[in-house]
Amino acid sequence: MLGKKDDLASTPTLCRFENRQDSEAALQLNRLLVDCFIESYKKAPKEIILDFDATDNPIHGNQEDRFFHGYYDHHCFLPLYVFCKGRLLCAYLRQSNIDGAKHSGAILKLLVTYIRKNWPKTKIILRADSGFCRDKILS
């Protein structure tokens, strides 16, 4: 559709598409991101750094599961992102009324397990701010 001026889909069509997605679809999409990252290497790197970051995604309107976040001073979602060398490996949309590190331990375990299947000798380093300093993540 590159170069076309027509809309790909109407707003209601996009809304129906978004609402049909489930956790399995999200898992498969994130797996695809990791697969593309791994396939971009000709050989396993000696070391990779997984950057974990939670940030605000402002909400405009009265969306379902909207919450006010005191630190960001507005209503927002609090997605969790994992990058490696500027490449997105995981994007996880979450409500903002949670701990910023919630589910990070589980996502880290999934990523490390999956990456280890392809690169068993690669050193994997976690980099995140102090908001991710939790026993489950550190161990």
Backbone hydrogen bonds in HBPLUS format (Angstrom, degrees):
<---DONOR---> <-ACCEPTOR-->    atom                        ^
c    i                          cat <-CA-CA->   ^        H-A-AA   ^      H-
h    n   atom  resd res      DA  || num        DHA   H-A  angle D-A-AA Bond
n    s   type  num  typ     dist DA aas  dist angle  dist       angle   num
A0004-LYS N   A0001-MET O   3.00 MM   3  5.45 164.3  2.02 135.1 136.7     1
A0014-LEU N   A0010-SER O   2.99 MM   4  6.30 162.9  2.02 157.8 162.1     2
A0015-CYS N   A0011-THR O   2.92 MM   4  6.12 157.9  1.97 152.5 159.2     3
A0016-ARG N   A0012-PRO O   2.95 MM   4  6.18 159.6  1.99 148.3 152.9     4
A0017-PHE N   A0013-THR O   2.99 MM   4  6.23 157.2  2.04 147.9 154.4     5
A0018-GLU N   A0014-LEU O   2.88 MM   4  6.14 164.5  1.90 154.7 158.1     6
A0019-ASN N   A0015-CYS O   2.95 MM   4  6.13 159.1  2.00 150.8 156.5     7
A0020-ARG N   A0016-ARG O   3.14 MM   4  6.22 125.9  2.44 139.5 151.4     8
A0020-ARG N   A0017-PHE O   3.28 MM   3  5.37 144.7  2.41  99.5 109.4     9
A0021-GLN N   A0018-GLU O   3.36 MM   3  5.68 155.6  2.42 105.2 112.0    10
A0026-ALA N   A0022-ASP O   3.11 MM   4  6.48 156.3  2.17 150.8 157.8    11
A0027-LEU N   A0023-SER O   2.90 MM   4  6.12 155.5  1.96 146.7 153.4    12
A0028-GLN N   A0024-GLU O   2.97 MM   4  6.20 160.1  2.01 148.4 153.3    13
A0029-LEU N   A0025-ALA O   2.97 MM   4  6.17 153.7  2.04 146.0 153.2    14
A0030-ASN N   A0026-ALA O   3.00 MM   4  6.24 162.7  2.03 150.8 154.9    15
A0031-ARG N   A0027-LEU O   2.89 MM   4  6.10 151.6  1.97 146.8 155.5    16
A0032-LEU N   A0028-GLN O   2.96 MM   4  6.17 150.4  2.04 142.8 150.4    17
A0033-LEU N   A0029-LEU O   3.09 MM   4  6.47 149.3  2.19 143.6 151.6    18
A0034-VAL N   A0030-ASN O   3.10 MM   4  6.45 155.8  2.16 148.1 153.5    19
A0035-ASP N   A0031-ARG O   2.82 MM   4  6.08 161.1  1.85 153.2 159.1    20
A0036-CYS N   A0032-LEU O   2.89 MM   4  6.07 163.8  1.91 152.8 156.4    21
A0037-PHE N   A0033-LEU O   3.08 MM   4  6.27 150.4  2.17 139.7 148.0    22
A0038-ILE N   A0034-VAL O   2.90 MM   4  6.18 165.7  1.92 157.4 160.0    23
A0039-GLU N   A0035-ASP O   2.86 MM   4  6.02 165.9  1.88 154.2 158.5    24
A0040-SER N   A0036-CYS O   3.14 MM   4  6.16 123.5  2.47 133.5 145.8    25
A0040-SER N   A0037-PHE O   3.18 MM   3  5.28 143.1  2.32  98.6 109.3    26
A0041-TYR N   A0038-ILE O   3.18 MM   3  5.85 168.2  2.20 119.0 122.3    27
A0123-LYS N   A0046-LYS O   2.90 MM  77  6.13 174.9  1.90 140.2 138.5    28
A0048-ILE N   A0123-LYS O   2.88 MM  75  6.35 153.4  1.95 167.4 175.9    29
A0125-ILE N   A0048-ILE O   2.91 MM  77  6.20 162.0  1.94 156.0 162.0    30
A0050-LEU N   A0125-ILE O   2.71 MM  75  6.05 164.5  1.73 174.9 175.3    31
A0127-ARG N   A0050-LEU O   2.84 MM  77  5.95 164.7  1.86 158.9 155.0    32
A0051-ASP N   A0083-PHE O   2.77 MM  32  5.06 171.4  1.78 160.1 160.9    33
A0083-PHE N   A0051-ASP O   2.93 MM  32  5.06 155.9  1.99 140.4 146.8    34
A0052-PHE N   A0127-ARG O   2.97 MM  75  6.33 158.0  2.02 160.1 167.4    35
A0053-ASP N   A0081-TYR O   2.94 MM  28  5.31 152.1  2.02 156.4 159.3    36
A0081-TYR N   A0053-ASP O   2.79 MM  28  5.31 166.6  1.81 156.1 160.8    37
A0055-THR N   A0079-PRO O   3.24 MM  24  6.04 152.9  2.32 158.5 166.4    38
A0057-ASN N   A0077-PHE O   2.98 MM  20  5.08 146.3  2.10 145.8 144.5    39
A0077-PHE N   A0057-ASN O   2.97 MM  20  5.08 156.1  2.03 131.1 136.9    40
A0059-ILE N   A0075-HIS O   2.96 MM  16  5.60 161.8  2.00 137.6 134.0    41
A0076-CYS N   A0067-PHE O   3.06 MM   9  6.17 152.5  2.14 169.9 166.0    42
A0069-HIS N   A0074-HIS O   3.00 MM   5  5.76 166.6  2.02 137.0 139.5    43
A0073-ASP N   A0069-HIS O   2.76 MM   4  5.68 126.5  2.05 144.6 161.2    44
A0078-LEU N   A0094-ARG O   2.84 MM  16  5.21 161.9  1.87 137.2 142.8    45
A0080-LEU N   A0092-TYR O   2.82 MM  12  5.05 158.4  1.86 140.8 146.0    46
A0092-TYR N   A0080-LEU O   2.85 MM  12  5.05 159.3  1.89 153.0 158.5    47
A0082-VAL N   A0090-CYS O   2.93 MM   8  4.97 149.2  2.03 142.2 142.5    48
A0089-LEU N   A0082-VAL O   2.75 MM   7  5.44 172.6  1.75 162.4 161.6    49
A0090-CYS N   A0082-VAL O   3.26 MM   8  4.97 146.6  2.38 138.0 136.3    50
A0084-CYS N   A0087-ARG O   2.90 MM   3  5.20 147.7  2.00 139.0 149.4    51
A0087-ARG N   A0084-CYS O   2.93 MM   3  5.20 162.4  1.96 114.2 119.8    52
A0102-LYS N   A0099-ASP O   2.94 MM   3  5.32 167.3  1.96 119.7 123.6    53
A0104-SER N   A0101-ALA O   2.94 MM   3  5.37 160.6  1.98 136.1 139.4    54
A0107-ILE N   A0103-HIS O   3.00 MM   4  6.21 162.1  2.03 153.1 158.3    55
A0108-LEU N   A0104-SER O   2.79 MM   4  5.90 159.5  1.83 150.3 156.4    56
A0109-LYS N   A0105-GLY O   2.98 MM   4  6.16 159.5  2.02 144.9 150.3    57
A0110-LEU N   A0106-ALA O   2.99 MM   4  6.24 161.6  2.03 148.8 153.5    58
A0111-LEU N   A0107-ILE O   2.91 MM   4  6.10 165.1  1.93 152.4 156.5    59
A0112-VAL N   A0108-LEU O   2.90 MM   4  6.04 172.5  1.90 157.3 159.5    60
A0113-THR N   A0109-LYS O   2.96 MM   4  5.99 165.9  1.98 148.7 153.3    61
A0114-TYR N   A0110-LEU O   2.98 MM   4  6.07 162.5  2.01 147.6 152.7    62
A0115-ILE N   A0111-LEU O   2.82 MM   4  5.94 165.8  1.84 155.6 160.1    63
A0116-ARG N   A0112-VAL O   2.84 MM   4  5.87 159.3  1.89 149.1 155.2    64
A0118-ASN N   A0115-ILE O   3.04 MM   3  5.45 135.3  2.24 107.9 119.3    65
A0119-TRP N   A0115-ILE O   2.78 MM   4  5.91 160.3  1.81 157.0 163.8    66
A0122-THR N   A0119-TRP O   3.33 MM   3  5.53 159.4  2.38 109.4 115.4    67
A0132-PHE N   A0129-ASP O   3.06 MM   3  6.03 171.2  2.07 130.2 132.4    68
A0133-CYS N   A0130-SER O   3.12 MM   3  5.22 165.5  2.14 112.8 114.0    69
A0134-ARG N   A0132-PHE O   2.90 MM   2  5.79 114.6  2.34 116.2  99.1    70
A0137-ILE N   A0134-ARG O   3.08 MM   3  5.31 119.1  2.46 103.1 117.7    71
A0138-LEU N   A0134-ARG O   2.88 MM   4  6.11 167.8  1.89 164.4 168.4    72
A0139-SER N   A0135-ASP O   2.89 MM   4  5.96 153.5  1.96 152.2 158.6    73
